[in-house]
Amino acid sequence: MTKTTCSCWRLTLIVLSLGLLGRLIPAGVGVSVCFAAEAAKTAERKLLYVAEPGIRDYLEYGGHGLLVFDIDHGHRFIKRIPTAGLDDNKKPLNVKGVCANAATKRIYITTTKTLTALDLVTEKILWEKSYEGGCDRLALSPDGKVIYLPSLEKEHWHVVDALSGEVVKKIVTKSGAHNTIYGLDGQHVYLAGLKSPLLRVTDTQTHSVLREVGPFSNVIRPFTVNGRGTLCYVNVNELLGFEVGNLTTGKMLHRIEVQGYNKGPTKRHGCPSHGVGLTPDEKEIWLTDAHNSRIHIFDNTAMPPKQVASLELRDQPGWITFSIDGRYAYPSTGDVVDVASRKIIAGLKDEQGRDVQSEKMLEIDFKGDNTVRTGDQFGLGRVTH
């Protein structure tokens, strides 16, 4: 029995011994109030953390900071946590990536120039550091101790001590460092550059490139991997669709083109499909289509995956991720999609009522003041066996 519960019972017994409970308040209210207070402290809360500005440096989509939404209560806006990442004129830089870890209780945000670490409990900035070549979409080890930090489309990745921010090693690929995924088992990191059709796989024991996957048909843009680390699903330039690669053999397996829709001009990225994600159970692949303002859904229980549905969004999507339990899909447009029904059930809005959009968001769950689990920004598969 906790200290709070003991106190509640003592208070109730005192009131009973005085003979006041029946006369002043309905029977059981004292106990109910105490247990309700205790339950509130131990109940889990599922929160969506959205890093802004998460569409380039555009402040009209939610301003600047970490916006927190209550997943269990209609994704209502809860609060805005101040963040760093300002240029010399104090203007917010565009956010490039976000990741978090429950064990270390930290969340990390990259801008084009800096990496910032924040404490998830105190919501205070622990440190902000700049790195040679700038920063891009980072990845964090499952134990929260190591960051793979890409430079801003340059020749290298930095391997960073996640607690101190100090550089441990530099990995040079000359591929235009960009998107980065840490495998769920912590043994491999997947490196995609904007100047290469090859996906690099690194060994996290040596922090060196172990193998290359591809080449794919064009340079790699966003991508995701399955939970076992055997397959990757990649967007490439000029393709409305995605390609599938074998992470073990290094071979490209399939090219899947969206049917029934045509490519066209896009607001950003210059790429027809800039965003691909697996539902956590890996049964479906959700793919962005900027020109047509849609998400296309594929059955991933077949190989190659089969297109089964399309969903219109409120704006052009440039990213897609999911809640930890796979119940909700989060395209960068700020639409909240119920995965089972494939229906839009909400739209993220900030405290000013503005439509919130961001390509950098993830779920973080709390029990009381403690972080208990964190999602990811990439829409990774979660089936590990």
C-alpha positions in Angstrom: 0.0 0.0 0.0 1.4 3.4 -1.0 1.9 6.3 1.4 -1.0 8.2 -0.3 -3.4 5.3 0.0 -2.5 4.8 3.7 -3.2 8.5 4.3 -6.5 8.3 2.6 -7.6 5.3 4.7 -6.4 7.0 7.9 -8.4 10.1 7.0 -11.5 8.1 6.3 -11.2 6.1 9.6 -10.8 9.3 11.6 -14.0 10.7 10.0 -15.8 7.5 10.8 -14.6 7.4 14.4 -16.0 10.9 14.9 -19.4 9.7 13.6 -19.5 12.4 11.0 -19.3 10.5 7.7 -23.0 9.5 7.6 -24.3 13.0 8.5 -22.0 15.2 6.4 -21.4 13.3 3.2 -22.8 10.2 1.4 -21.3 6.9 2.5 -18.1 6.0 0.7 -17.3 9.4 -0.8 -14.1 9.8 1.2 -12.9 6.5 0.0 -13.9 7.1 -3.6 -12.2 10.5 -3.7 -9.0 9.1 -2.3 -9.0 6.1 -4.7 -9.8 8.4 -7.6 -6.8 10.6 -6.7 -4.6 7.5 -6.4 -5.9 6.1 -9.7 -5.2 9.4 -11.5 -1.6 9.2 -10.4 -1.1 5.6 -11.6 -3.2 5.7 -14.8 -1.3 5.7 -18.1 -1.6 8.7 -20.4 -0.9 8.5 -24.1 0.4 11.7 -25.5 1.4 12.8 -29.0 4.4 15.1 -29.1 4.6 17.3 -32.2 7.8 19.3 -32.9 7.4 22.7 -34.6 8.1 24.2 -37.1 7.9 20.8 -38.6 7.0 21.9 -42.2 10.2 23.6 -43.2 10.5 26.8 -41.1 6.8 27.7 -41.6 5.3 29.0 -38.4 1.7 29.1 -39.6 1.3 25.3 -39.0 1.7 25.5 -35.2 4.4 28.0 -34.4 7.5 27.0 -32.4 8.0 24.4 -29.7 6.8 21.0 -28.7 3.0 20.7 -28.9 1.4 18.0 -26.8 -1.9 16.4 -27.5 -4.0 14.0 -25.5 -4.5 10.8 -27.6 -7.1 9.3 -25.3 -9.3 12.4 -25.3 -9.9 13.2 -28.9 -6.3 14.4 -29.5 -7.1 17.7 -27.8 -4.3 20.2 -27.3 -2.7 20.1 -23.8 0.3 22.4 -23.8 3.2 23.9 -25.6 6.7 23.2 -24.3 9.3 25.8 -25.2 12.3 24.6 -27.2 15.6 25.9 -28.6 16.7 25.9 -32.3 16.9 29.6 -33.2 19.1 31.2 -35.8 21.3 34.3 -35.2 18.2 36.5 -35.6 16.2 34.5 -33.1 14.0 33.0 -35.8 13.1 29.4 -35.3 15.0 27.0 -37.6 13.0 24.2 -39.2 12.9 21.0 -37.2 14.5 18.0 -39.0 13.8 15.1 -36.7 12.6 14.0 -33.2 13.1 10.9 -31.1 12.7 10.0 -27.4 13.5 7.3 -24.9 11.4 6.2 -21.9 14.3 4.9 -19.8 16.4 8.1 -20.0 13.3 10.3 -19.9 14.7 12.4 -22.8 13.4 13.8 -26.1 15.8 15.0 -28.8 15.1 17.5 -31.5 17.3 18.4 -34.5 17.1 21.5 -36.5 19.3 22.3 -39.6 22.1 23.4 -37.2 21.6 22.0 -33.8 20.7 19.0 -31.6 18.7 19.7 -28.4 18.1 17.4 -25.5 15.1 18.0 -23.2 14.0 16.3 -20.0 10.5 14.8 -20.5 9.6 15.2 -16.8 10.8 18.7 -16.0 10.4 19.8 -19.6 13.6 21.7 -19.3 16.3 22.0 -21.9 19.4 19.9 -20.8 21.7 21.0 -23.6 21.8 22.3 -27.2 24.8 21.6 -29.4 25.9 22.3 -33.0 27.8 19.9 -35.1 30.1 20.0 -38.1 28.0 20.0 -41.3 24.6 20.6 -39.5 22.0 18.1 -38.5 19.2 16.1 -40.1 16.7 13.3 -39.2 18.4 11.5 -36.3 17.9 8.1 -34.8 18.2 6.9 -31.2 19.3 3.5 -29.8 16.6 1.4 -28.0 18.5 1.9 -24.7 18.6 5.7 -25.2 22.4 5.9 -25.1 23.5 6.4 -28.7 22.4 8.8 -31.4 23.1 8.5 -35.1 23.1 12.1 -36.3 23.3 12.8 -40.0 24.9 15.9 -41.2 22.7 18.1 -43.4 22.9 16.3 -46.7 26.6 16.1 -46.5 29.2 13.3 -46.5 28.9 12.0 -43.0 27.0 10.8 -39.9 28.1 11.5 -36.4 27.7 8.8 -33.7 26.9 10.8 -30.6 26.7 10.0 -26.9 23.0 10.7 -26.2 23.6 11.7 -22.6 26.4 14.2 -23.1 26.0 15.1 -26.8 29.7 14.4 -27.4 30.7 12.9 -30.7 32.0 9.2 -30.5 32.7 8.5 -34.1 32.3 9.9 -37.6 30.9 7.6 -40.4 31.7 8.9 -43.9 29.5 7.6 -46.7 29.6 10.5 -49.2 25.9 9.9 -49.9 24.2 13.2 -48.8 23.3 12.1 -45.2 19.6 12.4 -44.5 17.2 9.9 -43.0 18.3 7.5 -40.3 16.6 4.5 -38.6 17.9 2.5 -35.6 16.7 -1.1 -35.7 14.5 -2.4 -32.9 17.2 -4.9 -31.7 19.8 -2.1 -31.5 22.3 -4.1 -33.6 21.9 -2.2 -36.9 21.3 1.4 -38.1 20.1 2.2 -41.6 21.5 5.2 -43.4 19.8 6.8 -46.4 21.4 9.7 -48.3 19.8 12.1 -50.8 22.6 11.5 -53.3 22.6 7.7 -53.3 20.4 4.8 -54.5 22.0 2.6 -51.8 20.8 2.1 -48.3 23.7 1.5 -45.9 23.5 -0.9 -42.9 25.8 -0.3 -40.0 27.0 -2.5 -37.2 26.4 -0.7 -33.9 29.3 -2.5 -32.2 31.9 -1.1 -34.5 29.9 1.9 -35.9 30.9 0.9 -39.4 29.1 0.1 -42.6 28.3 -3.6 -42.7 26.5 -3.9 -46.1 24.7 -2.0 -48.8 21.1 -2.6 -50.0 20.2 -1.9 -53.6 20.7 -0.1 -55.8 17.2 1.1 -55.9 15.8 2.8 -59.1 16.7 6.3 -57.9 18.0 8.1 -54.8 16.4 7.1 -51.5 14.0 9.5 -49.8 11.9 8.4 -46.7 11.9 4.8 -45.8 10.9 2.3 -43.1 12.0 -1.2 -42.0 10.2 -4.1 -40.5 10.7 -5.2 -36.9 12.9 -8.2 -37.7 15.3 -6.0 -39.8 14.8 -8.1 -42.9 12.9 -5.8 -45.2 13.0 -2.1 -46.1 10.3 -0.1 -47.9 11.7 3.0 -49.6 10.5 6.1 -51.4 12.7 7.1 -54.3 12.6 10.2 -56.6 10.1 10.3 -59.4 8.1 7.3 -58.1 4.5 7.6 -56.9 4.8 4.4 -54.9 7.7 2.6 -53.1 10.3 -0.1 -53.6 11.1 -3.1 -51.3 14.6 -4.3 -50.5 16.0 -7.3 -48.6 18.1 -6.1 -45.8 19.9 -9.4 -45.4 20.9 -10.1 -49.0 21.1 -6.5 -50.1 18.9 -7.1 -53.1 16.0 -4.9 -54.4 12.9 -7.1 -54.5 9.9 -5.2 -55.8 8.8 -1.9 -57.3 5.2 -0.9 -56.5 3.5 1.9 -58.4 0.2 3.5 -57.2 -2.7 2.7 -59.5 -5.5 5.1 -60.5 -3.6 8.3 -59.7 -1.1 10.4 -61.6 2.0 12.3 -60.5 1.9 16.0 -60.5 3.4 19.2 -58.9 4.0 19.1 -55.2 4.4 21.9 -52.7 7.5 20.4 -51.1 10.2 17.8 -51.5 9.9 17.4 -55.3 9.1 13.7 -54.7 5.6 12.2 -55.6 5.7 9.9 -52.5 7.6 11.4 -49.6 6.5 9.3 -46.7 6.0 5.6 -46.1 5.1 3.7 -43.0 4.2 0.2 -41.7 1.4 -0.3 -39.3 3.0 -1.7 -36.1 1.5 -5.2 -36.8 3.1 -4.9 -40.3 -0.2 -5.9 -42.1 -0.4 -2.7 -44.0 1.8 -0.1 -45.7 0.6 3.5 -45.7 2.0 5.7 -48.5 1.9 9.4 -49.0 0.8 11.1 -52.3 1.4 14.8 -52.2 0.0 15.9 -55.5 -3.3 14.2 -54.9 -3.4 15.0 -51.1 -3.9 11.3 -50.3 -2.7 8.3 -48.4 -2.7 5.1 -50.3 -3.0 1.9 -48.3 -1.4 -1.5 -49.3 -2.0 -5.0 -48.0 1.4 -6.1 -46.8 0.4 -9.7 -46.0 1.1 -10.4 -49.7 4.4 -9.9 -51.5 4.6 -7.7 -53.4 2.1 -5.6 -51.4 -1.3 -5.0 -53.0 -3.1 -1.6 -53.1 -6.4 -1.7 -51.3 -7.6 1.8 -50.4 -7.0 5.5 -50.7 -7.9 8.3 -48.3 -8.1 12.0 -49.0 -6.4 14.4 -46.5 -6.8 18.1 -45.8 -3.5 19.1 -47.4 -0.5 17.5 -49.1 1.2 14.9 -46.9 5.0 14.6 -46.7 5.3 12.0 -43.9 3.3 9.3 -42.1 3.7 7.6 -38.7 1.5 5.7 -36.2 0.5 5.5 -32.6 2.3 2.7 -30.6 -0.7 0.4 -30.6 -1.4 1.0 -34.2 -4.9 2.5 -33.6 -4.1 5.8 -35.2 -2.2 7.0 -38.2 -0.6 10.4 -38.2 0.1 12.0 -41.6 2.0 15.2 -41.5 -1.1 17.1 -42.5 -2.3 16.9 -38.9 -5.2 14.6 -39.8 -5.8 11.9 -37.2 -6.9 8.7 -39.0 -8.6 5.7 -37.3 -6.6 2.8 -38.9 -9.3 0.1 -38.6 -12.1 2.2 -40.3 -9.7 4.3 -42.4 -11.7 7.4 -41.4 -10.4 10.8 -40.4 -11.6 11.3 -36.8 -9.8 14.5 -35.8 -7.5 17.3 -36.9 -4.7 18.6 -34.7 -5.1 22.2 -33.7 -3.0 24.4 -31.4 -4.1 26.7 -28.6 -4.9 29.4 -31.1 -7.1 27.1 -33.2 -4.6 26.8 -36.0 -4.4 23.6 -38.0 -1.2 21.9 -36.9 1.0 20.2 -39.4 4.4 18.6 -38.9 6.6 15.8 -40.3 8.2 15.3 -36.9 6.0 13.7 -34.3 5.8 10.6 -32.0 3.8 9.1 -29.1 5.1 9.2 -25.6 3.2 7.3 -22.8 3.4 8.3 -19.1 2.4 6.6 -15.8 2.2 9.4 -13.3 5.3 11.4 -13.9 7.3 8.5 -15.3 7.7 7.8 -19.0 6.8 4.2 -19.8 7.2 3.9 -23.5 8.0 5.9 -26.6 7.0 5.5 -30.3 8.9 6.6 -33.3 8.8 9.1 -36.1 9.2 6.6 -38.9 6.3 4.2 -38.8 8.5 1.2 -38.1 7.2 -2.3 -38.1 7.0 -3.8 -34.6 6.8 -7.6 -35.3 10.0 -9.0 -34.0 9.5 -12.8 -34.4 
